[in-house]
Amino acid sequence: MPLKKAKGKSKKAKQKVASENISEFHKGGTYKKTEKKFGKATADAQAVAAGMHAAGIPPKGGKHRRGPPAGMRTTTSDRR
């Protein structure tokens, strides 16, 4: 189940590829296993995230970040 990457830079081209990726993901075994284990909502969210990521569309909502949140960062002077 290889997911496609968007060839064009236009928003419409990326949306079309993302839609095709999500449809492809829904047909695969990974979706069925995730749906059985975690429920339909989680499986749908995973399909959308994977499809959009492969198409090159960045996530919205700020859930995709690296490292700890800003208030949780520690420096070497804070450690004892």
Secondary structure, DSSP 8 states (H G I E B T S, - for coil): -------S-SHHHHHHHHHHHHHHHHHSHHHHHHHHHH-HHHHHHHHHHHHHHHHT---SSS----SS-GGG---TTT--
